Amino acid sequence: MSTATDHSATADHSTEHAEEHHGASDKQYIVIALILAALTAIEVSTYYVDFGPLFMPTLFVLMTVKFIVVVSYFMHLKFDNKLFSYLFYTGLILALAVYIGALSTFKFFLQKG
């Protein structure tokens, strides 16, 4: 038993959802792209500028920040259920731990001297 008012209320509700904007605006995407470009420029500069013992920590931090920005905005995790964010960030922590562990077995972090 449905009435005309129930049907029109449902139509209005679906129209509201269709007009919602899920994600960032175009301007925000441009700002995010510029930030990612600047972070990439810093990463590339580590090849040309001697960062000394800060070389690897700098790359790890930049990599982590870029990962978080990309999955938050371009994969829309910022606008989705928090469970998806926890899954991605758990994967990031696991990947960092494995990578650091693998590099330590090769004594990558030891200073030459």
Helices and strands as residue ranges (DSSP letters): H 4-19, H 26-48, G 52-54, H 55-69, I 70-74, G 77-79, H 82-105
